[in-house]
């Protein structure tokens, strides 16, 4: 699932999946702005069949935060 997560982020942010790590986020991915962040939330919710709270969305500062919230929603991510 981690590969699937990275693929989704890669597609939304228009960067190679190989560039994405747990530390990736708006600070180091140029296209990661508020618009692309919301597109990412929608795609993640649809792909993993979850619904993030506003607090969860606001909390995301990097990919590791997305993983944590997905795990809280019982999504199993292979590491």
Secondary structure as UniProt FT lines:
FT   HELIX           2..13
FT   HELIX           17..19
FT   TURN            22..23
FT   TURN            26..28
FT   TURN            30..31
FT   HELIX           34..48
FT   HELIX           54..59
FT   HELIX           63..72
FT   TURN            73..74
//
